[in-house]
Amino acid sequence: MVSLHIPFRNKNAELLAEIKFVNMYNTDEELILQRQKEFESDLDIQKTIEMCRGLCCENESNDSSQQEANKTTTEQNPFEHLYNKTNADVDIDI
C-alpha cells in the first residue's frame, strides 16, 4: 500500500489572503464604521441600571404579597395515607 503526502494547507495562499483582508479593511474602513453606528446604540448605562432596580423592587413587593398568600392557604398532602399505614406490620418482610 502506498500513501502520498499532500499538504492540505498552502501557507503562501493563506498569507496572501490575510494581506488581502487587511487591504480591503483599510479601503472600506469609513464605510464599515458608518454602518456600525446603525447597529450600535448609545445607551445611558446609569438609566438602564436604575430602570432594572425599579423593576426588581416591584418584583420583590409582588413576591412578598405572594408569600403572604401562600402562608394562608395550605394543601393536604395527597399521599399522606401512604405514609400513615395502619397495617405496616404486615408489609415488614417486603
N, C-alpha and C positions, 0 to 999 in steps of 0.2 A: 504494500500500500504506500502510495506517495502522497504527501501533502505539501502544498505550496504555501509559502508565507507571503501573503499580500497585505501590506499595511492598510488598515481601514481609515487612517487619517492622513490627510495631506497637510502638513504643517504650513507650507508656503501659502496654500489657498486660505487657511484659517487666518493667518497674519494679514493677508491682503484684504480679506473680508472685514476684519476688525478695523483696519485703517479706513476702509470704505465707509463703515458705520460712523466713525468719528468725523469724517469729512461731510457726510450727509447731515449729521447733527449740527456741525458748525455753520453750514449754509442755511439751515432751516431753524436756527435757534430762536429767532424772534417770533416766527410763526408758532413754534411749539409753546413758547411762553404765553403768547396771546390766547391760544386755545386752552392752555392750562388754567387760566383765570376763569374761563367759562365753567369749569367743573369744580373749582375750589371756591368755598365761600369764606367770607370774612366774618367769623363768629366771634362774639364777645364772650369769652370763656367765663368771666365772672357772672354775667347774666344767666348763662346756662346753668352754672352751679347753683345759683340762687333759686332758679326755677325747679331744679331737681330736689333741692332741700325742701322747698314748699310742697312739692308732691309727696315727698317722704313723710312730712309732718301730717298731711291729710290722710295718708295710708295708716299711720300709727294711730290716729284717732279712730279710724274705721276699725282697725284691728282690736282696739281696746273695747269698743262697743260690741264687737263680735264675740270677744272673750267673755264679756258680761252675759251675753245671751246664751253662750254655751254653758255657763255656770248654772243658769236657772233651769235648763232642760236636761234631763237625764234619760237615757235609754236603758231598757232592760237588756241584759246580755242574752241573746237568743240561744246560746249554748250552755247556759247555766245548768240546765237539767242533766247535761252530760258530766259536769264536774261533781254534782251532788247526787251520786248514785246511791240508792238505798240498798241495793244488793251487790255491793262491791266485794264482799267476801266470796261470792260465787265465782267471780272472774279473777281471783287472785292467782290461779295457776296459769293463766294465759300469758 
